[in-house]
């Protein structure tokens, strides 16, 4: 399976569907939805990250 794209400096964990920031924080909004729907993981991650900014 191809890794999901996430912005530079972020890591995406396919097993849990979470996006972890370098500081070790996690964008919880991505969570289960991304794990259940990997095709939408990038859009969900980007939306969650933008909400945090």
C-alpha atoms as an extended CHARMM CRD file, in Angstrom:
* protein
*
        53  EXT
         1         1  UNK       CA              0.0000000000        0.0000000000        0.0000000000  PROA      1               0.0000000000
         2         2  UNK       CA              1.2870000000        3.4440000000       -0.8770000000  PROA      2               0.0000000000
         3         3  UNK       CA              1.9360000000        5.8330000000        1.9900000000  PROA      3               0.0000000000
         4         4  UNK       CA             -0.5170000000        8.7020000000        2.3320000000  PROA      4               0.0000000000
         5         5  UNK       CA              0.8870000000       12.1110000000        1.5270000000  PROA      5               0.0000000000
         6         6  UNK       CA              1.1790000000       14.5390000000        4.4280000000  PROA      6               0.0000000000
         7         7  UNK       CA              2.8950000000       17.9360000000        4.5960000000  PROA      7               0.0000000000
         8         8  UNK       CA              6.6490000000       17.9810000000        5.2120000000  PROA      8               0.0000000000
         9         9  UNK       CA              7.4540000000       17.6290000000        8.8960000000  PROA      9               0.0000000000
        10        10  UNK       CA              4.4190000000       15.4760000000        9.6310000000  PROA      10              0.0000000000
        11        11  UNK       CA              4.2130000000       11.7130000000        9.8040000000  PROA      11              0.0000000000
        12        12  UNK       CA              1.1610000000        9.6520000000        8.8830000000  PROA      12              0.0000000000
        13        13  UNK       CA              0.5620000000        6.3310000000       10.6210000000  PROA      13              0.0000000000
        14        14  UNK       CA             -1.6250000000        4.1550000000        8.4030000000  PROA      14              0.0000000000
        15        15  UNK       CA             -2.3470000000        1.6230000000       11.1430000000  PROA      15              0.0000000000
        16        16  UNK       CA             -4.0890000000        4.1750000000       13.3480000000  PROA      16              0.0000000000
        17        17  UNK       CA             -5.0030000000        6.8140000000       10.7970000000  PROA      17              0.0000000000
        18        18  UNK       CA             -3.4400000000        9.5600000000       12.8750000000  PROA      18              0.0000000000
        19        19  UNK       CA             -1.2190000000       12.4160000000       11.8290000000  PROA      19              0.0000000000
        20        20  UNK       CA              1.5370000000       13.0400000000       14.3470000000  PROA      20              0.0000000000
        21        21  UNK       CA              3.2000000000       16.4310000000       14.5270000000  PROA      21              0.0000000000
        22        22  UNK       CA              6.9590000000       16.5330000000       15.1650000000  PROA      22              0.0000000000
        23        23  UNK       CA              6.2960000000       17.6630000000       18.7370000000  PROA      23              0.0000000000
        24        24  UNK       CA              4.4680000000       14.3900000000       19.3660000000  PROA      24              0.0000000000
        25        25  UNK       CA              0.9860000000       15.8830000000       19.3110000000  PROA      25              0.0000000000
        26        26  UNK       CA             -1.6930000000       14.0990000000       17.3240000000  PROA      26              0.0000000000
        27        27  UNK       CA             -4.5000000000       15.5110000000       15.2270000000  PROA      27              0.0000000000
        28        28  UNK       CA             -7.2910000000       13.5340000000       16.8370000000  PROA      28              0.0000000000
        29        29  UNK       CA             -9.9610000000       14.5650000000       14.3170000000  PROA      29              0.0000000000
        30        30  UNK       CA             -8.3490000000       12.3200000000       11.7060000000  PROA      30              0.0000000000
        31        31  UNK       CA             -8.4330000000        9.1700000000       13.8610000000  PROA      31              0.0000000000
        32        32  UNK       CA            -10.8490000000        6.4160000000       12.9800000000  PROA      32              0.0000000000
        33        33  UNK       CA            -12.3070000000        8.1040000000        9.9060000000  PROA      33              0.0000000000
        34        34  UNK       CA             -8.9580000000        8.0500000000        8.1240000000  PROA      34              0.0000000000
        35        35  UNK       CA             -8.3090000000        4.4520000000        9.1430000000  PROA      35              0.0000000000
        36        36  UNK       CA            -11.7200000000        3.4370000000        7.8210000000  PROA      36              0.0000000000
        37        37  UNK       CA            -11.4450000000        5.5450000000        4.6610000000  PROA      37              0.0000000000
        38        38  UNK       CA             -7.7550000000        5.7780000000        3.6600000000  PROA      38              0.0000000000
        39        39  UNK       CA             -8.6290000000        7.5300000000        0.4000000000  PROA      39              0.0000000000
        40        40  UNK       CA             -9.8520000000       10.5040000000        2.4100000000  PROA      40              0.0000000000
        41        41  UNK       CA             -6.9820000000       10.5290000000        4.8960000000  PROA      41              0.0000000000
        42        42  UNK       CA             -5.0760000000       13.3350000000        3.1690000000  PROA      42              0.0000000000
        43        43  UNK       CA             -8.0720000000       15.6610000000        2.9220000000  PROA      43              0.0000000000
        44        44  UNK       CA             -9.1120000000       14.9640000000        6.5080000000  PROA      44              0.0000000000
        45        45  UNK       CA             -5.5630000000       15.4520000000        7.7630000000  PROA      45              0.0000000000
        46        46  UNK       CA             -5.1590000000       18.7270000000        5.8910000000  PROA      46              0.0000000000
        47        47  UNK       CA             -8.5000000000       20.0230000000        7.1640000000  PROA      47              0.0000000000
        48        48  UNK       CA             -7.6490000000       19.0850000000       10.7400000000  PROA      48              0.0000000000
        49        49  UNK       CA             -4.1970000000       20.6450000000       10.5030000000  PROA      49              0.0000000000
        50        50  UNK       CA             -5.6180000000       23.8810000000        9.0830000000  PROA      50              0.0000000000
        51        51  UNK       CA             -8.1260000000       24.0700000000       11.9490000000  PROA      51              0.0000000000
        52        52  UNK       CA             -5.2230000000       23.9030000000       14.4150000000  PROA      52              0.0000000000
        53        53  UNK       CA             -3.3820000000       26.8480000000       12.8400000000  PROA      53              0.0000000000
